[in-house]
Amino acid sequence: MDKTGELTSKQIVTIIILIVSFTVILLFFFTLNLKSEINSETCRNSVILRGTALGDSTRLNCKTEDICFSKTKDCDVDLKDMVVIKVENKQEFLDEASDLVYNCYWQMGEGKVNYAPKNFGGDKNYCAICDRIYFDKSLKEEGIINVSNTEWYYFLKGKRTPNGDNNLLFEIYKINSIDSVFSQLKASNKELENLDVGKLDIFTGGKNFVVVTSLTESGWGSALFGVGTGAVIGVIAVVAAPFTAGASLVIGGAAIGAVIGGTAGLVISGPGGDGQFLPPTYYPNEPKVLKDLNCYEFSTLS
């Protein structure tokens, strides 16, 4: 008996079974219309691969999604491949808006992966725009998107991650004390002293927004992600228009700030400022704001 031929036949059968199985799986996903989940998985896989020793030659396979929140199935903005998310009330809006932040955090490596190119460095940020956000007039008219800092943070604190291990506030920003964040922000900037930071709106004026995350290459290392570093991580603290980039605060070895485009984005920092990761934050989608983010490059595709 020809053992070699028998072995080859088994291999052929195995390959056929694998191809058929893979095809069935693809048909299953397409039938369920899980395009956004597939994109997130693809992006995350490319981010993780980029963070390996051989990853610099790997292109990030991530796409910036255009998202419109609406109370109907329609949107004032008409863009190709626009995803319309229907929400009936503020609770549903907060749930969907927080999902976008968590998804951006997850697909870009949860702050644990250095996906910047090897030649990246200096004082620039390597940024990723996960989503461009638009609001239909149906939401603006009913005030559904009028969300204060206090509402936003407490919602994040009360919502669990998909695996249930942490609340979103701690998982993404590594902090649970909301009041202390507000008081420390006020202490860091005299212009905030007489303002109730908690009452300020996140989505000021119903503008268009972007969900942005970034990292810096300088001093990047395991210390950034070490357990017990005492790092204080930030959240979104929207302030009034006159504030500019540069306001910063240091607590427990973590830099908090800066105020950019009316939004105070807080960062994760290792001891001594080694490496920084800016968790996903909502920023107004305006040229000046994106410029103030000081991005060396935007890693996601338009």
C-alpha positions in Angstrom: 0.0 0.0 0.0 1.3 3.5 -0.8 1.5 5.2 2.6 2.5 8.5 1.0 -0.6 8.5 -1.3 -2.8 7.6 1.7 -1.4 10.5 3.7 -1.9 12.9 0.8 -5.5 11.9 0.5 -6.1 12.6 4.2 -4.5 16.0 3.8 -6.7 16.8 0.9 -9.8 15.8 2.8 -8.7 17.9 5.8 -8.1 20.9 3.6 -11.5 20.6 2.0 -13.1 20.4 5.4 -11.3 23.4 6.6 -12.3 25.5 3.5 -15.9 24.5 3.8 -15.9 25.2 7.5 -14.3 28.6 7.0 -16.9 29.4 4.3 -19.7 28.5 6.5 -18.3 30.7 9.3 -18.0 33.7 6.9 -21.6 33.2 5.7 -22.7 33.1 9.3 -21.1 36.4 10.1 -22.3 38.1 6.9 -25.9 36.8 7.5 -25.9 38.3 10.9 -24.6 41.6 9.5 -21.7 41.8 12.0 -19.6 44.2 9.8 -18.6 46.5 12.6 -17.5 43.7 14.9 -15.5 42.1 12.2 -13.8 45.5 11.5 -13.0 45.9 15.2 -11.5 42.4 15.4 -9.4 43.0 12.3 -8.2 46.3 13.7 -7.3 44.8 17.1 -5.4 41.9 15.5 -3.4 44.3 13.3 -2.7 46.5 16.4 -1.4 43.6 18.4 0.7 42.4 15.5 2.1 45.9 15.0 3.2 45.8 18.6 5.5 42.7 18.1 9.1 42.8 17.1 8.3 42.2 13.5 5.2 44.4 13.5 6.7 47.6 12.0 6.2 46.3 8.5 2.5 45.6 9.3 0.0 48.1 8.2 -2.7 48.9 10.7 -6.0 47.6 9.3 -8.3 50.0 11.1 -11.0 52.2 9.7 -12.6 55.4 11.1 -16.3 54.9 11.3 -18.9 57.6 10.5 -21.6 57.4 13.2 -24.8 59.3 13.4 -27.0 59.3 16.5 -30.7 59.8 15.7 -34.1 59.3 17.2 -35.3 58.0 13.8 -33.6 55.9 11.2 -32.6 59.1 9.3 -29.7 61.5 9.7 -29.1 65.1 8.6 -25.7 64.1 7.3 -25.6 61.7 4.3 -22.3 59.9 4.0 -21.3 56.7 2.3 -21.3 53.7 4.8 -22.7 56.0 7.5 -23.9 53.9 10.5 -27.1 55.3 12.1 -27.6 54.5 15.8 -31.2 54.9 16.9 -31.7 56.1 20.5 -35.0 56.9 22.1 -33.7 58.7 25.3 -30.7 59.9 27.1 -30.1 56.5 28.8 -29.9 54.8 25.5 -27.6 57.5 24.1 -25.2 57.2 27.0 -25.1 53.4 26.6 -24.3 53.6 22.9 -21.8 56.5 23.3 -19.9 54.7 26.0 -19.8 51.5 23.9 -18.0 53.5 21.2 -15.4 54.7 23.7 -14.9 51.2 25.0 -14.7 49.7 21.6 -12.0 52.2 20.6 -10.1 51.4 23.7 -10.3 47.7 23.1 -9.5 47.6 19.4 -6.5 49.9 19.9 -4.9 47.6 22.4 -6.2 48.8 25.7 -3.2 51.0 26.3 -1.0 47.9 26.4 0.4 47.9 22.9 2.9 50.2 21.3 1.6 50.3 17.8 3.6 53.4 16.7 6.2 52.9 14.0 9.8 52.4 15.1 11.0 55.7 13.7 8.3 57.6 15.6 9.5 59.8 18.5 9.9 63.3 19.9 7.1 65.2 21.5 4.5 64.3 19.0 1.5 62.1 19.6 0.6 59.1 17.4 -3.2 59.3 17.2 -6.1 57.1 16.1 -9.5 58.5 15.2 -11.8 55.6 15.8 -15.1 57.4 15.0 -16.5 60.6 13.6 -19.7 61.4 15.4 -22.7 63.3 14.0 -26.0 64.2 15.7 -29.4 64.3 13.9 -31.6 67.3 14.8 -34.2 64.9 16.3 -31.8 64.5 19.3 -30.7 68.1 19.5 -34.3 69.3 19.7 -35.2 67.1 22.6 -32.0 67.7 24.5 -31.0 64.0 24.6 -27.4 64.8 23.9 -27.2 67.4 26.7 -25.0 65.3 29.0 -23.0 66.8 31.9 -19.6 65.5 33.0 -21.2 64.2 36.2 -23.9 62.2 34.2 -21.2 60.8 31.9 -18.7 59.7 34.6 -21.3 58.2 36.8 -22.8 56.3 33.9 -19.3 54.9 33.1 -18.8 54.0 36.7 -22.1 52.1 36.8 -21.6 50.2 33.5 -19.6 47.0 33.5 -17.2 45.8 30.8 -18.3 42.9 28.6 -16.5 40.4 30.7 -17.8 42.0 33.9 -14.4 42.4 35.6 -14.5 46.2 36.0 -16.7 49.2 35.4 -15.9 51.2 32.3 -14.6 54.2 34.2 -11.9 52.1 36.0 -11.2 49.8 33.1 -10.5 52.6 30.6 -9.2 55.4 32.9 -8.1 53.5 36.0 -9.9 55.8 38.4 -13.1 55.6 40.5 -13.3 58.9 42.4 -15.1 61.3 40.2 -15.3 64.1 42.7 -11.5 64.1 43.2 -11.0 64.4 39.5 -13.2 67.5 39.3 -11.5 69.1 42.3 -8.0 68.4 41.0 -8.8 69.8 37.6 -10.0 73.0 39.3 -6.9 73.1 41.4 -4.8 72.8 38.3 -6.3 75.8 36.4 -7.4 79.1 38.0 -9.9 79.6 35.1 -11.8 76.6 36.5 -12.0 77.7 40.1 -15.4 79.4 39.9 -17.0 76.8 37.6 -18.9 73.7 38.5 -17.0 71.3 36.3 -19.5 68.5 36.8 -22.3 70.5 35.3 -20.5 71.4 32.1 -21.7 69.6 29.0 -19.7 66.9 27.2 -21.2 67.4 23.8 -21.2 71.2 23.8 -23.5 72.8 21.3 -24.3 69.6 19.5 -21.2 69.9 17.3 -19.7 67.0 15.4 -17.2 65.1 17.4 -14.4 62.5 17.0 -13.3 59.7 19.3 -9.5 59.9 19.5 -6.9 57.9 21.4 -3.2 58.4 21.2 0.2 57.4 22.6 3.7 58.9 22.8 6.9 56.9 22.0 9.2 58.7 24.4 10.3 56.3 27.2 7.8 53.7 26.3 8.2 50.6 28.3 6.7 48.0 30.7 6.6 50.6 33.5 3.7 52.2 31.8 1.6 49.2 32.3 3.0 48.0 35.6 0.7 47.0 38.4 0.8 49.2 41.4 2.3 52.3 39.7 -0.2 54.5 41.4 -1.0 56.2 38.1 -4.1 58.3 38.1 -6.0 58.1 34.8 -8.3 60.6 33.4 -11.7 61.0 31.8 -13.3 63.6 29.6 -13.8 67.0 31.3 -15.3 69.4 28.9 -14.7 73.1 29.8 -15.5 76.4 28.2 -14.1 77.5 24.9 -11.5 80.0 26.1 -9.3 77.3 27.6 -6.3 76.2 25.5 -3.8 73.4 25.4 -1.2 73.3 28.1 -3.1 73.0 31.4 -1.7 70.0 33.2 -1.8 68.4 36.6 0.4 65.7 38.2 -1.1 63.3 40.8 0.7 60.2 41.9 3.1 60.2 39.0 0.5 60.6 36.3 0.1 63.7 34.2 -3.5 64.9 33.9 -4.3 67.3 31.0 -4.1 69.0 28.7 -7.1 71.1 27.8 -7.6 70.8 24.1 -10.4 72.3 22.1 -12.5 72.8 25.2 -11.9 69.2 26.3 -9.5 68.2 29.1 -8.2 64.8 28.1 -6.3 63.0 30.9 -3.5 60.6 30.2 -2.0 57.4 31.6 1.6 57.9 32.5 4.3 55.7 34.0 6.7 56.7 36.8 8.7 59.7 35.8 6.5 60.3 32.8 7.8 57.2 30.9 5.4 56.9 28.0 1.9 58.1 27.8 -1.4 56.7 26.6 -4.4 59.0 26.1 -7.5 56.9 26.5 -10.3 57.4 24.0 -11.9 60.8 24.4 -14.6 62.8 22.6 -13.2 66.0 20.9 -14.9 68.5 18.7 -14.2 67.6 15.1 -12.6 71.0 14.2 -9.3 71.6 12.4 -7.8 73.7 15.2 -8.7 71.0 17.8 -7.1 68.2 15.7 -4.0 70.4 15.3 -3.8 71.1 19.0 -3.7 67.4 19.6 -0.2 67.6 18.2 -0.5 64.4 16.2 2.5 63.1 14.3 0.2 60.9 12.3 -3.3 59.5 12.4 -3.1 55.7 12.3 -6.7 54.9 11.2 -7.9 55.0 7.7 -10.4 57.6 6.5 
